[in-house]
Amino acid sequence: GSMHAAGEFMAVLLAKRLGIVVADLRVVEVASTEGLQAYEFLRAAGEMVDGHNYITHVHKLRSREFMGVVEYVSGFGMEGMPAHQHLSTHLGKPDLWTGLGRLMAFDILTNNWDRLPIAWANEGNLANVMLGSAKGLVVGIDQCVHSIVNDEGRQRYLERVEAVLVECRDGPGPNLKRVAEATYNNTAIQLTTLEFDAMRKGCVDFFREVLRLREANQLSGILGEVTQEVASTFEAGSVDVGQWSLPGKCVMIEAVAETAAKVLS
């Protein structure tokens, strides 16, 4: 597995506990009966799928200890013509945009920078937002909990989180405008005040739910249970797929929640 396998599994488990809709993920040992069967099926499936030569990835599997089996999510990523047409029908209606705001908030909590560029100075990767799915209005795929081990780096991130949450509480600023730009660049949809307000509400609502859990001393319990499940899943592994940095991931999530409490309590 990759260095991020534990972080990816942790993100999915945490999302489910916190009411965020994401593609489910199961971790399978490659040497298990199911793992070996999957390997044989994949090898037999042939060279090309959707124009991708993936047989090299199949061969790589043999040298890995774990594989992730990801739930198939219907729909399309938040980019191109399908997304443009779909989002056009949702302009002026808050539900989808509130869902996007919640997903954005979950990404902030977990420092998952590879989706909507709300707290990160990147262009975003809107392919990781699925729209038009039977599973939900907005579905996250390919998420990961990223810890920041360096104190100074973590402090800088928390300052950015604070600035984002102030915007979500009080009104759009540069961070939300970056999301609007990414949305326009990927879908040619121009956000209006209504969509901004719905996204801000989704973000604030999610963090208020997290803060209620924190005040009831349940957040650390949830993090403990999730990390326990991740650790025991990768227990048999001999290489680090991120399971040894789980405590650092929890520290960071707790620190983001503490920052949210400063802004929203």
C-alpha positions in Angstrom: 0.0 0.0 0.0 1.0 3.6 -0.3 2.2 5.8 2.5 -1.3 7.3 2.7 -3.3 4.1 2.9 -3.9 4.4 6.6 -4.8 8.1 6.2 -7.3 7.3 3.4 -9.0 4.5 5.4 -9.1 6.8 8.5 -10.7 9.6 6.4 -13.5 7.2 5.2 -14.2 5.9 8.7 -14.3 9.4 10.2 -16.5 10.7 7.4 -19.1 8.0 8.1 -19.0 8.8 11.8 -19.4 12.5 11.2 -22.2 12.3 8.6 -20.2 13.1 5.5 -21.1 11.1 2.3 -18.0 9.5 0.8 -17.2 6.4 -1.3 -16.8 3.4 1.1 -13.5 1.7 1.3 -12.5 -1.8 2.5 -9.0 -2.9 3.1 -8.1 -6.4 1.9 -4.9 -8.3 2.6 -3.3 -9.3 -0.8 -2.3 -12.7 0.6 -5.8 -13.5 1.7 -8.2 -15.7 -0.3 -10.2 -12.6 -1.4 -7.0 -10.7 -2.2 -5.6 -13.5 -4.4 -8.9 -14.0 -6.2 -9.1 -10.3 -6.9 -5.5 -10.3 -8.3 -6.4 -13.2 -10.6 -9.6 -11.5 -11.8 -7.7 -8.3 -12.5 -5.0 -10.1 -14.4 -7.5 -11.9 -16.5 -9.4 -8.7 -17.2 -6.9 -7.8 -19.9 -4.6 -4.9 -20.6 -6.8 -1.9 -21.2 -9.6 -0.4 -19.2 -11.0 2.9 -20.4 -7.9 3.5 -22.4 -5.6 3.1 -19.3 -2.9 0.4 -19.4 -3.3 -0.8 -15.8 -1.7 -4.2 -16.1 1.5 -2.7 -14.5 -0.5 -1.7 -11.5 -1.9 -5.3 -11.3 1.7 -6.7 -11.2 2.7 -4.2 -8.5 -0.1 -5.6 -6.3 1.9 -8.8 -5.8 4.6 -6.9 -4.0 2.0 -5.1 -1.7 0.5 -6.3 1.5 -2.9 -4.6 1.3 -5.3 -3.4 -1.4 -8.2 -1.0 -1.1 -11.5 -2.0 -2.5 -13.4 1.2 -3.2 -17.2 1.5 -3.6 -18.3 2.3 -7.1 -20.0 5.7 -7.0 -22.3 6.6 -9.9 -22.3 10.1 -11.4 -19.5 12.4 -12.6 -16.8 14.6 -11.2 -17.3 18.3 -10.7 -15.7 19.3 -14.0 -16.6 19.7 -17.6 -20.0 19.8 -19.4 -21.9 17.2 -17.3 -21.0 19.1 -14.1 -21.9 22.4 -15.8 -25.3 21.2 -16.9 -26.0 19.6 -13.5 -24.9 22.6 -11.4 -27.0 24.9 -13.6 -30.1 23.2 -12.4 -29.1 23.7 -8.8 -28.3 27.4 -9.0 -30.6 29.2 -6.6 -31.3 26.0 -4.6 -29.3 25.6 -1.4 -29.2 21.8 -0.9 -26.3 20.9 -3.1 -24.2 23.9 -2.1 -24.8 23.2 1.6 -23.5 19.7 0.9 -20.4 21.1 -0.8 -19.9 23.3 2.3 -20.1 20.3 4.6 -17.6 18.4 2.5 -15.3 21.4 2.4 -15.5 21.6 6.2 -14.6 17.9 6.6 -11.6 18.5 4.3 -10.5 21.4 6.5 -10.9 19.2 9.6 -8.7 16.5 8.1 -6.3 18.7 6.0 -7.5 16.9 2.9 -6.0 19.4 0.4 -6.8 17.4 -2.8 -10.4 18.6 -3.5 -11.8 22.1 -3.1 -9.0 24.7 -2.5 -10.6 26.3 0.5 -7.6 26.4 2.9 -4.8 25.6 0.5 -3.2 27.7 -2.2 -3.7 25.1 -5.0 -6.0 24.8 -7.9 -8.0 22.1 -6.3 -9.0 18.7 -7.7 -12.7 18.9 -8.4 -12.7 15.4 -9.9 -12.8 14.2 -6.2 -16.3 15.7 -5.8 -18.9 13.4 -7.4 -22.2 14.9 -8.5 -25.4 13.4 -9.9 -24.8 10.2 -7.8 -27.5 7.9 -6.5 -25.5 7.9 -3.2 -26.1 11.6 -2.4 -26.2 15.1 -3.8 -22.5 15.5 -3.2 -20.1 12.5 -2.6 -16.5 12.7 -1.7 -14.0 10.3 -3.3 -10.3 9.8 -2.7 -9.9 11.6 0.7 -7.1 11.3 3.2 -6.2 12.6 6.7 -2.9 14.5 6.4 -1.1 15.3 9.6 1.3 18.2 9.8 4.1 17.1 12.2 6.1 20.3 12.0 4.9 22.7 14.8 5.4 25.8 12.7 3.7 24.3 9.7 0.7 23.2 11.8 0.5 26.7 13.3 0.4 28.2 9.9 -2.3 25.8 8.8 -4.4 26.6 11.9 -4.2 30.3 11.1 -5.5 29.6 7.6 -8.3 27.5 9.1 -9.2 30.4 11.4 -9.3 32.8 8.4 -11.5 30.4 6.4 -14.0 29.9 9.3 -14.2 33.7 9.9 -15.2 34.0 6.2 -17.8 31.2 6.6 -19.2 33.0 9.7 -19.1 36.6 8.4 -19.0 36.6 4.6 -16.8 35.6 1.6 -13.2 36.7 1.4 -10.1 35.5 -0.5 -10.5 31.8 0.5 -14.1 31.3 -0.6 -13.3 33.4 -3.8 -10.5 30.8 -4.5 -13.2 28.1 -4.4 -15.5 30.2 -6.7 -12.6 30.5 -9.1 -11.9 26.7 -9.1 -15.6 26.1 -9.6 -15.7 28.5 -12.6 -12.5 27.1 -14.1 -13.7 23.5 -13.9 -17.4 24.0 -14.6 -18.0 27.5 -16.0 -20.5 28.1 -13.3 -20.5 31.5 -11.6 -21.4 31.4 -7.9 -23.8 34.0 -6.6 -24.4 35.1 -3.0 -27.0 32.4 -2.5 -24.5 29.6 -3.3 -21.9 31.2 -1.2 -24.3 31.5 1.7 -25.3 27.9 1.4 -21.7 26.7 1.3 -20.9 28.9 4.3 -23.9 27.5 6.2 -22.9 23.9 5.4 -19.3 24.5 6.6 -20.4 26.2 9.8 -23.1 23.6 10.6 -20.6 20.8 10.2 -18.1 22.4 12.6 -20.8 23.2 15.1 -21.7 19.5 15.1 -18.1 18.6 15.6 -17.9 21.2 18.5 -21.0 19.6 20.1 -19.2 16.3 20.1 -16.1 17.9 21.5 -18.0 19.6 24.3 -19.6 16.3 25.2 -16.1 14.7 25.2 -17.2 12.4 22.4 -14.8 13.6 19.7 -11.7 12.1 21.2 -13.7 8.9 21.7 -14.6 8.7 18.0 -11.0 9.5 17.0 -9.8 6.7 19.4 -12.2 4.2 17.9 -11.4 5.1 14.3 -7.6 4.9 14.9 -8.0 1.6 16.7 -9.9 0.2 13.7 -7.2 1.5 11.3 -4.4 0.3 13.4 -5.8 -3.2 13.8 -6.6 -3.4 10.0 -2.9 -2.8 9.1 -1.5 -4.6 12.2 -0.2 -7.5 10.1 1.7 -5.2 7.8 5.5 -5.0 7.9 5.8 -1.6 6.2 4.5 1.8 7.2 1.4 2.8 5.2 0.8 5.7 7.6 -0.5 3.6 10.5 2.5 4.7 12.7 1.5 8.4 12.4 -2.1 7.9 13.5 -1.6 9.7 16.9 -0.3 12.8 15.0 -3.4 12.8 12.8 -5.6 12.9 15.9 -3.6 15.7 17.4 -4.1 17.7 14.3 -7.8 17.1 14.1 -8.2 18.1 17.7 -6.2 21.3 17.1 -8.5 22.2 14.1 -11.5 21.6 16.3 -10.0 23.8 19.0 -9.4 26.6 16.4 -13.1 26.2 15.2 -14.2 26.6 18.8 -12.4 30.0 19.0 -14.3 31.3 15.9 -17.7 29.7 16.3 -18.4 29.4 20.0 
